[in-house]
Every structure is written in structure tokens, then in C-alpha cells.
Amino acid sequence: MSSAATDPRPSDPRHRVRATRTAGRAMRSRLLDAASRLFREKGLAGVSIADIAEAADAFPSQITYYFRTKEALFVEAACRDVGKLGNAFTTFEPTGPVGPPVAVNGSNPAA
């Protein structure tokens, strides 16, 4: 008897939908990761859709499917990066004592 006959999940359409949805989220995340890195390194004008697709091991058509335009991908990647930065600040816990303000570039922080 085969394992497919004893396992109801492969024939369950809901399982296929979940698997497809999970793969789609993973691809979208890979595209955002690659785009974010490339945009930081080269800027919006210095990166093409083909560059992002190659870095994410994807097809250029997948970028247009998930984001429509390179500019929309840029905005989403930037928003995600800002959100991560905000989360880092809200979860930051100083490990040592917090001292008085320190002068930077000859300025007087106490003034």
C-alpha cells in the first residue's frame, strides 16, 4: 500500500492551497530581502528588475506579479526596513548605566 493512499493530506485541496500560499509568502519575502539589499547598495536608479530577480533566484515576472513595479517594490522594502528599525528601538534595553550627554563635534549638549 502506498503512503499517498494512507495520508489524506496530499489529496486535500486545502493542503495544496496552504502550501501554495506559504510558497508565495516565501517568494515575496525573498524578493523583498534581495531588493532591500540592492537598493541600499546601488539606489533605486542603479538596480533593475532583472538584478533583483537574479539576486532572489526568481523570474522578473514574479516581481511584477507581487509588486507591479520596481517603485512599488522599493516602497514596500523601505517600509519593511523602517518597521524593523522601529522594532529594534522599541525592544532595545540598555545593558549598562546611562551617563550624562556626551559632546559630539565640539557641541555642548548641556547648553
Buried (B, 14 or more C-beta within 10 A) or exposed (E): EEEEEEEEEEEEEEEEEEEEEEEEEEBBEBBBBBBBBBBEEEEBEEBEBEBBBBBBEBBBEBBBBBBEEBEEBBEBBBEBBEEEEEEEEEEEEEEEEEEEEEEEEEEEEEE
